[in-house]
Structure formats: structure tokens, C-alpha cells
């Protein structure tokens, strides 16, 4: 045990740090920030056997978490939270001094939201790190927040060297909707290590999650910061690539789903993130790509590809809006009731940040439509985001669809896949579906008597003339 401590702390007194270790695999760890990343990180570390304290400046949030409740929806998270509170491996505090006396290992998980220019706002990160440095010394600060390349080096240079504080980078690769699974069974762990910190510290912290030695990769902090941006940018590029191809498929009459299958079988490409739709959203892809573009602009580098990725994504909802107005043969949608199934940016989350559905709802409201919205988890967030007299909220999918002139699929929740179309047809005022996620078979919907308009696939229209006449549409 003595040798392990000696190696980790590079010759520092082992007695000084012994309080923070229970055995070679169980450690005391602080988490700074009880948001999405921080809460998942804290809960999963505690689940693996570490003792964890999670700090946040928001006292109301901390009080809620102490009761085993969270205002974040993520599968398995709340049960994991309650389990570890009960076994006393996880605690919450809004007292920074309390945190600093518990452990000298800090994972920084604060938000880095975008400024108007796209630049990452690092204010919370800087405040957190300087507050910790004022309250402790001989500490290891590990940044999980997504930050521009060079941030850890800049922070290290700004902290008093006599404090003996090491700053490293460990980017998170959590997918909303499967974050707990991603953390417990990662495909890789990337460590941007401060030169003064031994690899053994990280090997000990992450030992419960490392199935093979190749799962953990060590590099410098700058490369680790860029790895996070590169990963998200590449995945977003795949999405925009397919969305641009879907426009071409619409133009030529090809079926983008068959194209997806054809290229996805190539092992060099694979199927992941090749689904055309309304575009990407959430708290990561839009923010991170814009931050990387802004950071490159500051260095006089024009990232043309990534700018195109954003441009394609921004236009995707407008293109889908034109599909709707084109079907109704009018840019004025007054008198029409349009129902939304799904508003979260992806299934299995309540997150609507940068969700394509939000822009689409606003587009349709601005054109005079009445909008009815249903989502299994995200309605409360939608209510806080859009207040409009023509927008109503519904807690049942068929209730939202009742007496509507069309149904719009904006999020591919599993409950939408196995619908009784005969029942749906009796509920809708007109059997029309605009599918922004391509979850249905166009031929099947056509056979069921629906007009089915999707993305990059041949449109199936049965009822347009009857429908137009019933609305007194002027042609």
C-alpha cells in the first residue's frame, strides 16, 4: 500500500494523503457541480465503491438531491442516486470547506454554456478552480467540463505554484439517455494528464471501469481537450452529411433509408449517427462545434467543414417546415391544428436544449397554426421554454392527436413505433403524418390510408385533394 501511495503522489508524504484512501480501489472523491455530468459522475463513482461528495452552489438543488430526488431525467440515475445515499457512499453539500476537507481529488463538472458568438463561457469553471485553490493545497483537479484546447494549461499557469495543485483533463463522452451505462461501461477513458501527476492515480480511480488496459488512454491536456471537441464534431458531421444527402434523395426520388443500409454495412462507416432527421440538438453538439469554430477563428483558422455542418443543421428544420406548408399549399397555417409527438432533442431524455422540435414549433406558431404537444418526459421543460396562446400540452399521445389536421413526429420515442394506425386514423381529423425521424414504413402508411411525408424517402399522398377541399385551400 505504501508503494502505491508513494508512486501516486510522486514522493509526497503518504501520511498526508492516507485519510483520502480506504484501500487500493476505494477512494474519497469530490465532484464539483451537480448538473447532468456531475450527478452521473458522482452516482457512478459511488456505485463502483468510491466514497463521493458532490458540491453545488445551488442550495435548493442540494436539498432536493439529499432527498434522493433530481430534476434531471436519465434512465437509472435516480435509482442509483437513492441506492448510494442509503449506503452512505454518496453525499451532497453546498459548503466548499466541507468538500475540501473530505478529499484532495476534485472532478470539475460545471457548465460551459455558449456565449452569443459561440465562445464557451468558462466563468463557472474559473470560479470553481480558484475557489478550490483558495481553500486547499496539494490537490488534484480533474476537469470533466468541455473546454477549449489550452484551457487547463492556462489555468495551471494562473494558480499559485506554492499551492501544489495539479490540473488534468478527463473529458466525458456520455450520451443523454444512456449516460449511466456509458459511464459504467465506457468504450474508452481519455486522460489529459498533468506532467506532475502519476498515471497510477487515474488507474486507481477508474479501476472499476477498466476491462482492458487499452480502455484508458493517456495524453497531454491540450490533446484531451481537443479529443472531446473532435469526437462530437465528427459525429455531428455524420448527421449533417446524411441530412444533406436526404435533400438530394428527395430531389431525385431515392430512398435515403436504403442508402443508409447500403453504406452502413461498410465496416469502415457503420450505422451509428447515419439517421437522417430534423437535425442534431442537445447540450453538446451545437455548443461544442460552435465553440471549436470560435476558438479556431481566434487563431485565424477557418474551419470550413464544421461551419458547413452547422449551416446544414440550422437549415434542416426550415426545409421540413417547407414540407408542411407545401403540403397545405399555403404559408398561412391559420385554422390548422398540428400535433407533435416528441419534443426532447432525442428519446430517453427530458432535455430540449437546442432541440429541433423547438424551432419547428415556433415556425408553425408564427405561421398561425394551433400546436398540440406530447412528450413522455419533456413537457415541463417545453412549458418553461415556450408560452403561447396557440400551444397546448398533453399527457397522452392520442389525446394530443385528437381532431388534428396532421401529426408530426419530432422525437423517436419507442412508444411511437408500435401504434395502432386504425385507432390513430379515427382520432386524427385528417390522416396525415409528417415524420421527422423516418420511423414508419411509407408503403405501410399508404396502405393504411395515410398521407405520409418524411425525410429523403418517396412521399406517399392519398388524400391531398379531398383534404385541400375540406380546408377550402385556394390553389
N, C-alpha and C positions, 0 to 999 in steps of 0.2 A: 504493500500500500504506500509506504514512504517513497518508494521509487517512482510510483505513478504520479504522486503529487509533485515530487521534485522535477519530474520531466515536464509536467503540465505548466508549472509556474516558473520554469527556467531559472532554478536556483534560489527563488524566494523562499522565505521561511514557510515550511509546511504547516507549522502550528498556526500561523497567521490565517490560513485558509481552511483548516481542518473542520471548523464549525459548519462550513457550507457543504460538506460531503457526508453522506450516510454510509455509502460503500462505493465500490468501483463503478457501479452502474446507476445508483440513485443519487441525485444531486438536488441542491436547492437552487431554484431559478426564478428570476424576476421577469415579468412581462410588462412592458410599458405601453399602455394603450389597450383598452378593452373593446375595440371595434371588431370588425369582421375577422381580420387576420390575427389580432391579438387574442381574441376569445378562442378561436380554433386552436391556435398555438398553445395557449395555456391549458386548455382542456385535454389536448392530445399528449402534451408532455406529462401532465398529471396522470393520465390514463396509463402511460408507459412506466410509471413508478417514481418519477421525479416529484419532489415537493415544490409547489409553484405558488407564487404570489403575483397577482395581476393588479396593476395600478392604473387608475384613470382619474383625471381631474373632475370628471362629471360625477358628483356625489349621488345624484338620483340614479344614474346608471349602475353605480357600485351597489347601492342599496337594493336595487332590483336583482342584480346578479347574486348577491348574498342569499337571496330567497330562492335561488335556483331557476330564475326566470330570465329570459332575454327577449329583446325586441327584434332580434335577427332571426329569420327563418333559414335554417340549414339542416338538412336531414341528419339525424343522430346527435346533433350538437347539444340540444337541451338535456337529453338523457345522459350524455357524457358529463355535462356540467353538474347535474344533480348527483350523479354517482360519485364524482370526485369531491364534491362538497361534503357529502356524507362520510366518506372515508378520510376526510381531512387532509387530502393531498393537494387541495386547491383552495386558496383563499383570495379575497379581494380587499383592496384598500384604496382610499383616496389620500393617504398620508405617505408622502415620499420618504420621509425619515424612517418610517416603519419598514418600507421596502428596502431601503439602503442597508439597514442593519440585518436584514434577513439573508441576503446573498450579495456577492460581488459580481454576479453574472446577470447581465441585463439584455433581454431581447427587445429591441425598439420596434414597435409595431404601430406607430402613429400614422395618420393620414398625410398624404402629399397631394392634395387636390390641385386641379389645374387653375392657373390664372387665366385671364382673358386671352392672353397671347398664346396659351398652350403651355407656357412655362410651369414647371412643377413648383408648387408653393411649399417651401421647406421650413416654414416658420415653426410649426409644431415639432418638427424633428430637432431643429436647433435649440428650441426652448427645453426640450426633454433632455438632450445630451448635456447642455450647460447646467441645468438644474441638478442632474446626477453628479456631475463633476464638482459641483459646489458642496455636495453632501457626502461624498465618499472619495476614496482613493484606492489604488491597487485594484482597479475594476476592469472587467471585460465587457465592452459594449458591442453587441452584435446587431447590426441593422437589418431588419426584415422589410422595412418600408422600401417602396420602389423609388429610387433616387437617380438623378443624372450621373453619368460616369464622372468620377473625380470627386464626388461629394465626401466620401469617407476620408480621402487624403486631405481635403480642405479642413474638415472638422478636426482631424488629428493634429494639424498644424496650429489650430486655434486654441487648443486646450493646453493649459499649463503643464509642461513636461514633468514637473515635480509631483504631479498627481498620479503619475504612473498608470494612465488609463489607456487601454488598448481598444481600438475601434476596428471591427471587422464587418464583413458583409455576408449575409446569408439570404439571398432572395427567395421569396415564396413563389411557388408555382401552383397555388390552389385554384381549383375550378369551382365556382359557385355552383351549388347543387351536389357536389361530391367532394367537398373540401376535407371532411373528416377522413374519408377513405384515402384521399390524396396524401394527407399528412401521415397517416399511419402506415401506408404502403407506397412510399414515393418511388417514382421511377429513377430519380436522381436527387442528390443533395449537393448543392453548389456552395462552396465556402470561399469567399474572398478574404483571405487570411492576412491579418497584420503580421509583418515580418517578426515581431517580437513575441508572437503567440504560438505555442506549440500546436501541432495538429492533434495531439492527444486530447486536448480539451474538447475539441469538437467530436472526436471519435467516441469519447465517453458520453457526451450529451446525447449524441444521435445513435448510440449503440443499439437501442431497442428497435430502431427503424432501418438498420443496415442489414440487408440479407446477404449481400455480396460486397466485397471491397470496392468493386467498380461503381457501386451506387453513390459513393461520395467522391466529389471532385474538388481538389484544392487549386486555387489560383490567387492572383493578386486582387485587391478590392476593386480596382477600376474595371478589370475584365469581368468580375462577377456582376457588377452593376450593369455593364453592357449586355451580359448574358440574359438578364431579365428582359431588358428592352428588346433584344434581338428575338427572343422566344415569342413574345407577344406580337411583335411586328410581323414575324413570319407567318404565324397562324392567321392573323388578320389579313395578310396578303393572300393567303389561300382562299379566304372567304370572298374577298373583293374580286379575285380572279374568276371564281365561279359565278359571281353575280354579274360581272361584265359579260361572260360567256352566255349567261342566261338571256341577256338582252339580244345578243346575236342569234341565239336559238329561237327566240320569239320572232325575230325578223325573218328567219329562213324557214321556220316551221319544224325545226328539230326538237327532240325531247331531251332536255338537259339532264333528266334523271338517268336516262340510258347512257348519256355521255359520262355522267359521274361514275356509273358502274364500270364503264369501259376503261376509264383511266385509273379508277381506284384499285383495280386488280393488279396494276403495276406496283410491285413491292417497293419501288423507289418513291412512289407517290402515296399510296394508301388512301383510305376513305375518310380519315379524320379531317374535319373542317372543310369538307368539299360540298357541303349542303348549301345550295342557293336559297335565298330568302330575302327578308326585309333589310338585312344588314346586321353588322355586329353592334353590340351595345355593352352596357355594364360599366363597372368602375375601373376596368383595366385597359382594354384595347384602345378605346378612343383617347383616353387620358395619356397612356404611355406613348403611343405613337406621336401624338402632338408634342409631348414633352421632348421626345428624342429629336423630332424635326426642329423644334425651337432651339435645343441645345446645339444641334449641328449648324443652324443658321448663325448662332453666336460665334461659331468657329469658321464662318464663311464657307460652309459646305452645304450645297443644295441637295437634299435627299429627295430626288425627283420621284423615285419609285414609291416611297412611303406617302408623299404628297398625293400621288395618284390613288393610292389605297384609300386615303381619307376622302378624296373627292368622289370616288365611285360609291363609297359607303354613304356619304351625305346625300347623294342623288337617288339612292335606291328607293327610299320611301316616296319621293316625288314621282318616280316612274310608276310605282304601284298606285299612287293617288290618281294618276292619269288613266290607269286601267279601270278604276272605279268610275271616274267621270266620263270616260269613253264609253263604258257600257251603258250608262244612263243617258248618254248623248247630250250632256249638259254640264257646264261647270258650276251651275247653281243647283245645289242639292237640297234646297228648301223643300220641306214636305216629305222628305225621305227619312226613314228610321234605319240606322245601320248598327248592327250588334257586333261587339268584339268578344271573341273567346281568347283570353290570354292577353295580359299587358306587361308582365315581367319580361326582362330582356332575354331570358331563357327559362326553360322549365326547372322546377325544383328549387326555386329561389323567390323571394319577395322583392328583389332588387329591380327597380325601374330606372336607375340612373342611366342616362343616355339610351334608354330603350327605344327602338324604332317605333314601337306602338304609340309612344307619347307624341312624337312628331306627326304620326298618321292621324291620331285622334284630333289633334289641333288643326291639321289641314282640313279635315272633314267638318269640324265645327265651324271653321272660318268660311266654309262654303255653304253653311246653312243647315247642315244635317243634324238630326237628333241622334245622339250616340248612346247606346246602352252597353255597359261594360261588365264582364265577368272574368274573374281570375281566382283560382283556388287560394292564393296566398297574398297577392299584391294589391288588393283593393284599398286597404288603408293607406298605403303609400300613394296610390293614384289619387285618392281623395285629398291628400295634402298637396299634391302637385298641380292638379287642375281643378279649379272651381268654375263651373259654367252652368248656366241655367238649362242648357240643352244636353247635359251629360248626366246620366243616371247610373247607379251602381247596383249590381245584382249578385246575390249569393248562390245562384243556381244557373247552370248553363242554359237550360231550356227556358227558364224564366227570362233570361236576357234575350233569347232569340225570339220570344213570343211577339207576333204581329210586326216583325221587322221585314223591311224590304230586301235585306240581304244579311248574310253572316260573313264576318271577316275573321279568319284565323290568323292571329298575330304571334302566338306562342304555342309551341308544340307540346303542351302538357299531355301526358299519357291518357288521361281520361277522354281526350277528344278523338283518340284513334278508333275506338270501338263504339261508334254511335249508331243507334237505330235510325237509319236515314228516313224510314217511313214515318216514324214519330216526329223527326225533325221537320219533315216536309209539311206535316199537319200544323206544326207550331208557327213556322215562318209564314209571313204574309205572301211572300214570293220565294220560290225555291232557287235561290241564288247564293252561291258561295264564292267569296274571294279568299283564296288560300295563300297566305304569305309565307307558308312553310312547306308547301308541297306534301302534305301528309296523306292526301287521298289519291285514289286511282281515278284519273279523269274519265276513263271508259265506264267504270262502275257508277260514278256520279251521273254520267249522261244517261245510262240505262235506268237509273232511279228517277230520272226526270228533272235533274238539277241543271242549271247553268253553272258551269264550274270554270272559274278564271284563276289561274295560278301563275307560276313564275317559270319561264323558259320551257313551257310544255304547250302542246296544241290546246287551244281553248275549245271547250265544249259548250255550245249555245243551243238551247232548245226553245226558250220561252221569250226571247227578246221582243218580238213584235207584239205578242199578247201583253207582255209586261209594260212595254212602252205605251201602248194604247190605254192601259189601265191607269197610267200616271198622267195621261194627256201630254206626253212629251212632244214638243214641237221638233220635227225633223227638218 
